[in-house]
Amino acid sequence: MRPAVRGTDDTEELPLTALSLDLLRLDDIRQYEVSARAHSGFPLSSKEFAGEANDQEWKFYVHSTDTTVALRARLAMETPDASYVVDAVVRYRSATPFTAEPPVLQDFLNDEAMPTLYPFIREALHESGRKIRAEARFPRT
């Protein structure tokens, strides 16, 4: 059985699907930083950049109140020819106050918020790379 979200009046127990589809509505997607920097027009040497794979560092931040849930994701990535940073947030809002147990919130973030935010991060990464004529090799989902 999946964890459940309890309404603030504790009279009704709402399953995770009710949290994602009935309570929370997408409110905003915003980018805080999008940057790409070419490595002086020359690829890094193999000593400076080990391997063919991209060096990626993801950081995630979660903010929730009784009416909002926000997931902020920051990707810093190094490739042989450029460095990239994309920092973006997706916010959901509810007209009805709610409380979510941590496993329910984590499921929502993994099943709803990140799949919503990921295409915006991917597009920002590729667009910034295109502008500096560098290829941002991003793993497929």
DSSP file with accessible surface (Angstrom, degrees, kcal/mol):
  #  RESIDUE AA STRUCTURE BP1 BP2  ACC     N-H-->O    O-->H-N    N-H-->O    O-->H-N    TCO  KAPPA ALPHA  PHI   PSI    X-CA   Y-CA   Z-CA
    1    1 A M              0   0  217      0, 0.0     3,-0.1     0, 0.0     0, 0.0   0.000 360.0 360.0 360.0 135.0    0.0    0.0    0.0
    2    2 A R        -     0   0  130      1,-0.1   102,-0.0   102,-0.0     0, 0.0  -0.469 360.0 -98.1 -76.0 149.6    1.3    3.5   -0.9
    3    3 A P        -     0   0   52      0, 0.0    13,-0.7     0, 0.0     2,-0.3  -0.243  43.1-137.7 -60.5 157.5    1.7    6.2    1.7
    4    4 A A  E     -A   15   0A  20     11,-0.2     2,-0.4    12,-0.1    97,-0.4  -0.843   3.8-127.7-122.3 155.9   -1.1    8.6    1.9
    5    5 A V  E     -A   14   0A   0      9,-3.2     9,-3.0    -2,-0.3     2,-0.5  -0.845  23.7-145.7 -98.0 136.7   -1.4   12.4    2.3
    6    6 A R  E     -AB  13  99A 113     93,-0.9    93,-1.4    -2,-0.4     7,-0.2  -0.881  14.1-124.2-104.7 134.0   -3.7   13.6    5.1
    7    7 A G  E >   - B   0  98A  11      5,-1.8     3,-1.8    -2,-0.5    91,-0.2  -0.287  33.6-105.5 -64.2 160.2   -5.7   16.8    4.7
    8    8 A T  T 3  S+     0   0   77     89,-0.8    -1,-0.1     1,-0.3    90,-0.1   0.768 121.9  54.1 -66.1 -21.6   -5.1   19.3    7.4
    9    9 A D  T 3  S-     0   0  101      3,-0.1    -1,-0.3     1,-0.0    -2,-0.0   0.482 101.1-136.6 -89.7  -0.4   -8.5   18.5    9.1
   10   10 A D  S <  S+     0   0  109     -3,-1.8    -2,-0.1     2,-0.2     3,-0.1   0.682  74.9 111.2  56.1  21.3   -7.5   14.8    9.2
   11   11 A T  S    S+     0   0  109      1,-0.2     2,-0.4     0, 0.0    -1,-0.1   0.692  74.2  40.5 -94.0 -18.1  -11.0   13.8    8.1
   12   12 A E        -     0   0  119     -5,-0.1    -5,-1.8     2,-0.0     2,-0.6  -0.990  66.6-149.0-135.8 135.9  -10.0   12.5    4.7
   13   13 A E  E     -A    6   0A  94     -2,-0.4    -7,-0.2    -7,-0.2     0, 0.0  -0.917  17.4-162.9-104.3 122.0   -7.0   10.5    3.5
   14   14 A L  E     -A    5   0A  28     -9,-3.0    -9,-3.2    -2,-0.6     5,-0.1  -0.907  13.7-131.7-108.0 128.9   -5.9   11.2    0.0
   15   15 A P  E >>  -A    4   0A  67      0, 0.0     4,-1.5     0, 0.0     3,-1.1  -0.248  34.4 -96.5 -71.4 168.1   -3.7    8.8   -1.9
   16   16 A L  H 3> S+     0   0    9    -13,-0.7     4,-2.3     1,-0.3     5,-0.2   0.858 124.1  58.9 -54.2 -39.4   -0.6   10.1   -3.8
   17   17 A T  H 3> S+     0   0   82      1,-0.2     4,-2.4     2,-0.2     5,-0.5   0.878 103.9  51.8 -63.0 -31.5   -2.5   10.3   -7.0
   18   18 A A  H <>>S+     0   0    6     -3,-1.1     5,-2.1     2,-0.2     4,-1.9   0.893 107.8  53.0 -70.4 -36.0   -4.9   12.7   -5.4
   19   19 A L  I  <>S+     0   0    1     -4,-1.5     5,-2.1     3,-0.2    -2,-0.2   0.950 116.1  38.3 -62.0 -45.7   -2.0   14.8   -4.3
   20   20 A S  I  <5S+     0   0   16     -4,-2.3    -2,-0.2     3,-0.2    -1,-0.2   0.872 130.6  25.8 -77.4 -34.7   -0.5   15.0   -7.8
   21   21 A L  I  <5S+     0   0  103     -4,-2.4    -3,-0.2    -5,-0.2    -2,-0.2   0.804 131.2  27.8-100.9 -34.0   -3.7   15.3   -9.8
   22   22 A D  I  <5S+     0   0  115     -4,-1.9    -3,-0.2    -5,-0.5    -4,-0.1   0.832 125.5  32.0-101.2 -39.0   -6.3   16.9   -7.5
   23   23 A L  I   <S+     0   0   24     -5,-2.1    72,-0.5    -4,-0.2     2,-0.4   0.923 109.2  55.3 -88.0 -50.5   -4.5   19.0   -4.9
   24   24 A L      < -     0   0    3     -5,-2.1     2,-0.4    -6,-0.3    70,-0.2  -0.749  59.0-172.1 -97.8 133.5   -1.4   20.4   -6.6
   25   25 A R  E     -C   93   0B 151     68,-2.7    68,-2.7    -2,-0.4     2,-0.2  -0.942  37.3-100.3-118.4 142.2   -1.4   22.5   -9.8
   26   26 A L  E     +C   92   0B  93     -2,-0.4    66,-0.3    66,-0.2     3,-0.1  -0.413  44.7 171.8 -59.8 125.0    1.6   23.5  -11.7
   27   27 A D  E     -     0   0B  80     64,-3.3     2,-0.3     1,-0.4    65,-0.2   0.777  53.8 -10.4-106.8 -40.8    2.2   27.2  -10.7
   28   28 A D  E     -C   91   0B  46     63,-1.6    63,-3.1     2,-0.0     2,-0.4  -0.985  38.5-160.0-163.4 146.6    5.5   28.2  -12.2
   29   29 A I  E     +C   90   0B  41     -2,-0.3     2,-0.4    61,-0.2    61,-0.2  -0.994  29.6 173.7-128.2 124.2    8.7   27.0  -13.9
   30   30 A R  E     -C   89   0B 122     59,-2.4    59,-2.9    -2,-0.4     2,-0.5  -0.988  26.4-142.0-136.4 144.3   11.6   29.5  -13.7
   31   31 A Q  E     -C   88   0B  84     -2,-0.4    57,-0.3    57,-0.2     3,-0.1  -0.907  13.2-179.1-105.4 129.9   15.2   29.5  -14.6
   32   32 A Y  E    S+     0   0B  90     55,-3.0     2,-0.3    -2,-0.5    56,-0.2   0.730  73.0  10.3 -95.3 -30.1   17.6   31.2  -12.2
   33   33 A E  E     +C   87   0B  74     54,-1.7    54,-2.9     2,-0.0     2,-0.4  -0.964  53.1 172.0-153.2 135.3   20.8   30.6  -14.2
   34   34 A V  E     +C   86   0B  60     -2,-0.3     2,-0.3    52,-0.2    52,-0.2  -0.945  23.9 155.5-139.3 116.0   21.7   29.3  -17.7
   35   35 A S  E     -C   85   0B  45     50,-2.7    50,-2.3    -2,-0.4     2,-0.3  -0.998  22.2-175.6-145.7 150.4   25.3   29.6  -18.8
   36   36 A A  E     -C   84   0B  26     -2,-0.3     2,-0.5    48,-0.2    48,-0.2  -0.988   6.5-170.5-141.5 134.6   27.7   28.0  -21.1
   37   37 A R  E     -C   83   0B 189     46,-2.7    46,-2.4    -2,-0.3     2,-0.1  -0.976  16.9-139.3-130.9 118.7   31.4   28.8  -21.4
   38   38 A A  E     -C   82   0B  39     -2,-0.5     2,-2.2    44,-0.2    44,-0.3  -0.446  28.2-113.0 -70.9 147.3   33.6   27.5  -24.2
   39   39 A H  S >  S-     0   0   30     42,-2.1     3,-2.6     1,-0.2    -1,-0.1  -0.499  73.3 -67.7 -82.1  69.7   37.0   26.4  -23.1
   40   40 A S  T 3  S-     0   0  109     -2,-2.2    -1,-0.2     1,-0.3    42,-0.1   0.729  89.1 -66.7  55.1  24.2   38.8   29.1  -25.1
   41   41 A G  T 3  S+     0   0   68     40,-0.3    -1,-0.3     1,-0.2    41,-0.1   0.495 119.1  95.3  80.4   0.3   37.7   27.6  -28.3
   42   42 A F  S <  S-     0   0  156     -3,-2.6    -1,-0.2    39,-0.1     3,-0.1  -0.981  78.4-113.2-126.7 138.3   39.9   24.6  -27.8
   43   43 A P        -     0   0   94      0, 0.0    38,-0.2     0, 0.0     2,-0.1  -0.284  40.1-101.5 -63.9 150.2   38.9   21.2  -26.3
   44   44 A L        -     0   0   46     36,-3.3    38,-0.0    35,-0.1     5,-0.0  -0.426  42.6-106.6 -65.8 148.1   40.4   20.3  -22.9
   45   45 A S    >>  -     0   0   57      1,-0.1     4,-2.1    -2,-0.1     3,-0.6  -0.296  30.0-105.4 -71.0 164.6   43.3   17.9  -23.2
   46   46 A S  T 34 S+     0   0  104      1,-0.2     5,-0.2     2,-0.2    -1,-0.1   0.795 122.2  57.4 -63.7 -25.2   42.8   14.3  -22.1
   47   47 A K  T 34 S+     0   0  200      1,-0.2    -1,-0.2     3,-0.1     3,-0.2   0.863 110.8  42.0 -71.7 -35.0   44.8   15.1  -18.9
   48   48 A E  T <4 S+     0   0  134     -3,-0.6     2,-0.5     1,-0.3    -2,-0.2   0.769 123.9  37.4 -81.2 -27.1   42.4   17.9  -18.0
   49   49 A F  S  < S-     0   0   21     -4,-2.1     2,-0.5    -5,-0.0    -1,-0.3  -0.913  79.5-155.8-129.4 103.0   39.3   15.9  -18.9
   50   50 A A        -     0   0   90     -2,-0.5    -3,-0.1    -3,-0.2     3,-0.1  -0.678  56.0  -4.8 -84.0 124.5   39.4   12.2  -18.1
   51   51 A G  S    S-     0   0   59     -2,-0.5     0, 0.0    -5,-0.2     0, 0.0  -0.002  79.0 -87.9  89.2 169.9   37.1   10.0  -20.1
   52   52 A E  S    S+     0   0  179      2,-0.1    -1,-0.1    27,-0.0    -2,-0.0   0.702  93.6  93.7 -89.0 -24.0   34.5   10.5  -22.7
   53   53 A A  S    S-     0   0   77      1,-0.1     2,-0.2    -3,-0.1    84,-0.0  -0.302  82.5-104.4 -74.7 155.8   31.5   10.9  -20.3
   54   54 A N        -     0   0   31     83,-0.1     2,-0.8    25,-0.1    25,-0.2  -0.552  25.1-128.1 -75.6 142.3   30.3   14.2  -19.1
   55   55 A D  E     -D   78   0B 106     23,-2.1    23,-2.5    -2,-0.2     2,-0.4  -0.846  38.0-177.6 -91.2 110.8   31.2   15.2  -15.6
   56   56 A Q  E     -D   77   0B  58     -2,-0.8     2,-0.5    21,-0.2    21,-0.2  -0.918  20.1-170.4-117.3 139.5   27.8   16.2  -14.0
   57   57 A E  E     -D   76   0B 107     19,-2.7    19,-2.3    -2,-0.4     2,-0.4  -0.967  10.5-169.3-128.2 113.0   27.0   17.5  -10.6
   58   58 A W  E     -D   75   0B  70     -2,-0.5     2,-0.4    17,-0.2    17,-0.2  -0.856   3.6-174.3 -99.7 138.1   23.3   17.7   -9.7
   59   59 A K  E     -D   74   0B  90     15,-2.2    15,-2.7    -2,-0.4     2,-0.4  -0.997   6.1-163.1-129.0 137.2   22.0   19.5   -6.6
   60   60 A F  E     -D   73   0B 106     -2,-0.4     2,-0.4    13,-0.2    13,-0.2  -0.958   6.0-172.4-123.4 140.0   18.4   19.4   -5.6
   61   61 A Y  E     -D   72   0B 117     11,-2.6    11,-3.1    -2,-0.4     2,-0.4  -0.992   6.3-161.5-129.7 137.4   16.6   21.7   -3.2
   62   62 A V  E     -D   71   0B  74     -2,-0.4     2,-0.4     9,-0.2     9,-0.2  -0.965   8.2-179.4-122.8 134.9   13.0   21.2   -1.9
   63   63 A H  E     +D   70   0B 121      7,-2.2     7,-2.7    -2,-0.4     2,-0.4  -0.998   9.6 171.1-131.5 128.2   10.8   23.8   -0.4
   64   64 A S  E     +D   69   0B  60     -2,-0.4     5,-0.2     5,-0.2     2,-0.2  -0.996   8.7 173.1-139.3 145.2    7.3   23.0    0.8
   65   65 A T        -     0   0   56      3,-2.4    33,-0.1    -2,-0.4    -2,-0.0  -0.643  57.8 -80.5-126.5-169.3    4.6   24.8    2.8
   66   66 A D  S    S+     0   0   89     -2,-0.2    32,-2.3     1,-0.2   -58,-0.1   0.606 131.5  25.2 -76.3  -5.7    1.0   23.8    3.6
   67   67 A T  S    S+     0   0   37     30,-0.2    27,-2.9     1,-0.1     2,-0.3   0.426 118.9  52.9-132.4  -2.4    0.0   25.1    0.1
   68   68 A T  E     - E   0  93B  18     25,-0.2    -3,-2.4    30,-0.1     2,-0.4  -0.966  46.6-170.2-137.5 154.6    3.1   24.8   -2.1
   69   69 A V  E     -DE  64  92B   1     23,-2.0    23,-3.1    -2,-0.3     2,-0.4  -0.987  15.0-177.3-137.9 130.8    5.8   22.4   -3.2
   70   70 A A  E     -DE  63  91B   9     -7,-2.7    -7,-2.2    -2,-0.4     2,-0.5  -0.995  12.2-164.6-132.5 138.8    8.9   23.5   -5.1
   71   71 A L  E     -DE  62  90B   8     19,-2.4    19,-2.3    -2,-0.4     2,-0.5  -0.991   8.1-168.9-120.5 121.4   11.8   21.5   -6.6
   72   72 A R  E     -DE  61  89B  84    -11,-3.1   -11,-2.6    -2,-0.5     2,-0.4  -0.943   4.6-170.3-110.3 131.7   14.9   23.4   -7.6
   73   73 A A  E     -DE  60  88B   0     15,-3.0    15,-2.6    -2,-0.5     2,-0.5  -0.978   6.0-168.5-124.6 134.0   17.5   21.6   -9.6
   74   74 A R  E     -DE  59  87B  65    -15,-2.7   -15,-2.2    -2,-0.4     2,-0.5  -0.987   4.1-169.2-124.0 122.8   21.0   22.9  -10.4
   75   75 A L  E     -DE  58  86B   1     11,-3.3    11,-2.4    -2,-0.5     2,-0.5  -0.956   5.6-176.2-113.7 122.9   23.1   21.1  -13.0
   76   76 A A  E     +DE  57  85B  31    -19,-2.3   -19,-2.7    -2,-0.5     2,-0.4  -0.987  17.1 179.5-113.7 125.9   26.8   21.9  -13.4
   77   77 A M  E     -DE  56  84B   1      7,-2.6     7,-3.0    -2,-0.5     2,-0.4  -0.991  19.6-160.0-136.6 137.7   28.4   20.0  -16.2
   78   78 A E  E     +DE  55  83B  67    -23,-2.5   -23,-2.1    -2,-0.4     5,-0.2  -0.950  14.3 174.6-113.5 133.0   31.8   19.8  -17.8
   79   79 A T        -     0   0    0      3,-2.8     3,-0.4    -2,-0.4   -35,-0.1  -0.817  49.7 -95.3-123.5 171.9   32.4   18.5  -21.3
   80   80 A P  S    S+     0   0   30      0, 0.0   -36,-3.3     0, 0.0     3,-0.1   0.832 123.5  30.6 -59.0 -27.7   35.6   18.4  -23.3
   81   81 A D  S    S+     0   0   39     54,-0.2   -42,-2.1   -38,-0.2     2,-0.3   0.547 123.9  13.1-111.8  -5.8   34.7   21.7  -25.0
   82   82 A A  E     -C   38   0B   0     -3,-0.4    -3,-2.8   -44,-0.3     2,-0.4  -0.997  55.3-127.4-162.7 163.6   32.6   23.7  -22.6
   83   83 A S  E     -CE  37  78B  26    -46,-2.4   -46,-2.7    -2,-0.3     2,-0.3  -0.947  30.2-168.7-116.5 140.7   31.3   24.2  -19.0
   84   84 A Y  E     -CE  36  77B   3     -7,-3.0    -7,-2.6    -2,-0.4     2,-0.4  -0.951  14.3-173.3-131.6 149.9   27.5   24.5  -18.4
   85   85 A V  E     +CE  35  76B  25    -50,-2.3   -50,-2.7    -2,-0.3     2,-0.4  -0.986   5.5 176.2-140.2 129.9   25.3   25.6  -15.5
   86   86 A V  E     +CE  34  75B   0    -11,-2.4   -11,-3.3    -2,-0.4     2,-0.4  -0.991   2.4 179.3-131.9 127.1   21.5   25.3  -15.5
   87   87 A D  E     +CE  33  74B   8    -54,-2.9   -55,-3.0    -2,-0.4   -54,-1.7  -0.989  16.4 155.0-130.7 117.2   19.5   26.2  -12.4
   88   88 A A  E     -CE  31  73B   0    -15,-2.6   -15,-3.0    -2,-0.4     2,-0.3  -0.963  24.9-151.8-144.6 160.4   15.7   26.0  -12.5
   89   89 A V  E     -CE  30  72B   5    -59,-2.9   -59,-2.4    -2,-0.3     2,-0.4  -0.967   3.0-157.7-135.1 146.4   12.7   25.5  -10.3
   90   90 A V  E     -CE  29  71B   0    -19,-2.3   -19,-2.4    -2,-0.3     2,-0.4  -0.994  17.0-163.0-121.0 132.4    9.2   24.0  -10.7
   91   91 A R  E     -CE  28  70B  64    -63,-3.1   -64,-3.3    -2,-0.4   -63,-1.6  -0.957   7.1-167.3-120.3 139.3    6.5   25.2   -8.3
   92   92 A Y  E     -CE  26  69B  15    -23,-3.1   -23,-2.0    -2,-0.4     2,-0.3  -0.927   8.6-162.6-120.2 145.8    3.2   23.6   -7.5
   93   93 A R  E     -CE  25  68B 113    -68,-2.7   -68,-2.7    -2,-0.4     2,-0.4  -0.961   5.1-156.8-131.3 148.0    0.4   25.3   -5.6
   94   94 A S        -     0   0    5    -27,-2.9   -70,-0.1    -2,-0.3   -71,-0.1  -0.965  15.7-152.6-123.0 140.0   -2.7   24.0   -3.8
   95   95 A A  S    S+     0   0  108    -72,-0.5    -1,-0.1    -2,-0.4   -71,-0.1   0.730  90.2  61.0 -76.8 -21.2   -5.9   25.9   -3.0
   96   96 A T  S    S-     0   0   78    -73,-0.3    -1,-0.1   -29,-0.1     0, 0.0  -0.906  93.0-119.2-109.4 126.8   -6.4   23.6   -0.1
   97   97 A P        +     0   0   48      0, 0.0   -89,-0.8     0, 0.0     2,-0.3  -0.319  42.5 170.7 -60.1 145.7   -3.8   23.3    2.7
   98   98 A F  E     -B    7   0A   6    -32,-2.3     2,-0.4   -91,-0.2   -91,-0.2  -0.957  29.0-140.3-148.9 164.1   -2.3   19.9    3.1
   99   99 A T  E     -B    6   0A  70    -93,-1.4   -93,-0.9    -2,-0.3     2,-0.4  -0.993  17.7-160.7-127.9 141.1    0.5   18.0    4.8
  100  100 A A        -     0   0   30     -2,-0.4   -95,-0.1   -95,-0.2    -2,-0.0  -0.979  18.0-126.4-124.9 132.3    2.5   15.3    3.1
  101  101 A E    >>  -     0   0  101     -2,-0.4     4,-2.5   -97,-0.4     3,-0.6  -0.432  36.6-106.6 -66.7 150.2    4.6   12.6    4.8
  102  102 A P  H 3> S+     0   0   94      0, 0.0     4,-2.8     0, 0.0     5,-0.2   0.868 119.0  51.9 -51.9 -42.2    8.2   12.6    3.5
  103  103 A P  H 3> S+     0   0   63      0, 0.0     4,-2.2     0, 0.0     5,-0.1   0.894 111.4  48.0 -64.0 -34.8    7.8    9.4    1.4
  104  104 A V  H <> S+     0   0    1     -3,-0.6     4,-2.5     2,-0.2     5,-0.2   0.932 112.8  47.9 -68.7 -43.7    4.7   10.9   -0.3
  105  105 A L  H  X S+     0   0   28     -4,-2.5     4,-2.7     1,-0.2     5,-0.2   0.928 111.6  50.5 -62.5 -43.2    6.5   14.1   -1.0
  106  106 A Q  H  X S+     0   0  119     -4,-2.8     4,-2.5    -5,-0.2     5,-0.2   0.918 110.1  49.8 -62.1 -42.8    9.5   12.2   -2.3
  107  107 A D  H  X S+     0   0   42     -4,-2.2     4,-3.0    -5,-0.2     5,-0.3   0.921 111.2  49.6 -61.6 -42.9    7.3   10.2   -4.7
  108  108 A F  H  X>S+     0   0    2     -4,-2.5     4,-2.6     2,-0.2     5,-1.8   0.935 111.6  48.3 -61.9 -44.8    5.6   13.4   -5.9
  109  109 A L  I  <>S+     0   0   17     -4,-2.7     5,-2.9     3,-0.2    -2,-0.2   0.913 118.3  40.3 -62.7 -41.6    9.0   15.0   -6.6
  110  110 A N  I  <5S+     0   0   90     -4,-2.5    -2,-0.2    -5,-0.2    -1,-0.2   0.861 124.1  36.5 -74.4 -37.9   10.3   11.9   -8.4
  111  111 A D  I  <5S+     0   0   81     -4,-3.0    -2,-0.2    -5,-0.2    -3,-0.2   0.730 135.8   9.9 -90.5 -25.5    7.1   11.1  -10.3
  112  112 A E  I  X5S+     0   0   65     -4,-2.6     4,-1.2    -5,-0.3    -3,-0.2   0.736 123.8  45.6-119.8 -54.7    5.7   14.5  -11.1
  113  113 A A  I  ><S+     0   0    0     -5,-1.8     4,-2.4     2,-0.2     5,-0.2   0.950 113.7  43.9 -68.4 -51.2    8.1   17.4  -10.4
  114  114 A M  H  ><S+     0   0   35     -5,-2.9     4,-3.0     1,-0.2    -1,-0.2   0.927 112.7  51.4 -65.1 -43.4   11.4   16.2  -11.9
  115  115 A P  H  4 S+     0   0   71      0, 0.0    -1,-0.2     0, 0.0    -2,-0.2   0.834 112.9  48.3 -62.5 -26.1    9.8   14.8  -15.1
  116  116 A T  H  < S+     0   0   40     -4,-1.2     4,-0.4    -3,-0.2    -2,-0.2   0.902 117.9  39.4 -75.2 -41.3    8.2   18.2  -15.5
  117  117 A L  H >X S+     0   0    0     -4,-2.4     4,-1.7     1,-0.2     3,-0.9   0.844  99.5  74.9 -78.8 -34.3   11.4   20.2  -14.9
  118  118 A Y  H 3X S+     0   0   35     -4,-3.0     4,-2.9     1,-0.3     5,-0.2   0.863  91.4  52.9 -53.8 -45.8   13.9   17.9  -16.7
  119  119 A P  H 3> S+     0   0   69      0, 0.0     4,-2.5     0, 0.0    -1,-0.3   0.865 108.8  51.6 -61.9 -31.3   12.9   19.0  -20.3
  120  120 A F  H <> S+     0   0   90     -3,-0.9     4,-2.1    -4,-0.4    -2,-0.2   0.887 111.5  46.7 -70.7 -37.5   13.4   22.6  -19.4
  121  121 A I  H  X S+     0   0    0     -4,-1.7     4,-2.3     2,-0.2     5,-0.2   0.940 113.8  48.5 -66.9 -45.4   16.9   21.9  -18.0
  122  122 A R  H  X S+     0   0   75     -4,-2.9     4,-2.5     1,-0.2     5,-0.2   0.925 112.3  47.9 -61.4 -45.5   17.7   19.8  -21.1
  123  123 A E  H  X S+     0   0  104     -4,-2.5     4,-2.8    -5,-0.2     5,-0.3   0.921 111.6  50.0 -64.1 -42.5   16.5   22.5  -23.5
  124  124 A A  H  X S+     0   0    4     -4,-2.1     4,-2.4     2,-0.2     5,-0.2   0.911 110.9  50.6 -62.8 -39.7   18.4   25.3  -21.7
  125  125 A L  H  X S+     0   0    1     -4,-2.3     4,-2.1     2,-0.2    -2,-0.2   0.955 114.4  42.2 -62.7 -49.4   21.6   23.2  -21.7
  126  126 A H  H  X S+     0   0   70     -4,-2.5     4,-2.4     2,-0.2    -2,-0.2   0.903 114.6  50.6 -67.4 -40.6   21.4   22.5  -25.5
  127  127 A E  H  X S+     0   0   61     -4,-2.8     4,-1.9    -5,-0.2    -1,-0.2   0.917 111.0  48.0 -65.5 -42.1   20.4   26.0  -26.4
  128  128 A S  H  X S+     0   0   12     -4,-2.4     4,-0.9    -5,-0.3    -1,-0.2   0.906 112.7  49.6 -66.7 -37.0   23.2   27.5  -24.4
  129  129 A G  H ><>S+     0   0    0     -4,-2.1     5,-3.0    -5,-0.2     3,-0.6   0.900 107.9  53.7 -65.7 -39.4   25.7   25.1  -26.0
  130  130 A R  H ><5S+     0   0  150     -4,-2.4     3,-1.4     1,-0.2    -1,-0.2   0.906 103.1  57.7 -62.0 -38.9   24.3   25.9  -29.5
  131  131 A K  H 3<5S+     0   0  145     -4,-1.9    -1,-0.2     1,-0.3    -2,-0.2   0.783 113.6  37.5 -65.7 -27.9   24.9   29.6  -28.9
  132  132 A I  T <<5S-     0   0   57     -4,-0.9    -1,-0.3    -3,-0.6    -2,-0.2   0.265 115.0-114.6-104.6  10.2   28.7   29.0  -28.2
  133  133 A R  T < 5S+     0   0  234     -3,-1.4     2,-0.3    -4,-0.3    -3,-0.2   0.887  72.9 131.3  58.2  43.4   28.9   26.3  -30.9
  134  134 A A      < -     0   0   13     -5,-3.0     2,-0.7    -8,-0.1    -1,-0.2  -0.924  59.1-121.1-120.6 151.0   29.7   23.6  -28.4
  135  135 A E        -     0   0  118     -2,-0.3     2,-1.0    -3,-0.1   -54,-0.2  -0.831  17.3-157.4 -97.1 115.4   28.0   20.2  -28.2
  136  136 A A        -     0   0    4     -2,-0.7     2,-1.0   -10,-0.2    -6,-0.0  -0.806   9.3-158.1 -91.0 103.2   26.3   19.6  -24.9
  137  137 A R        -     0   0   95     -2,-1.0   -83,-0.1   -11,-0.0    -2,-0.0  -0.751  16.4-178.8 -86.5 105.5   26.1   15.8  -24.7
  138  138 A F        -     0   0   17     -2,-1.0    -2,-0.0   -16,-0.0   -16,-0.0  -0.880  29.9-109.8-108.9 135.5   23.3   15.1  -22.3
  139  139 A P        -     0   0   65      0, 0.0     2,-0.1     0, 0.0    -1,-0.0  -0.293  35.7-112.4 -64.3 145.5   22.3   11.6  -21.3
  140  140 A R              0   0  219      1,-0.1     0, 0.0     0, 0.0     0, 0.0  -0.446 360.0 360.0 -73.3 153.1   18.9   10.3  -22.6
  141  141 A T              0   0  141     -2,-0.1    -1,-0.1     0, 0.0     0, 0.0  -0.616 360.0 360.0-101.0 360.0   16.1    9.7  -20.2
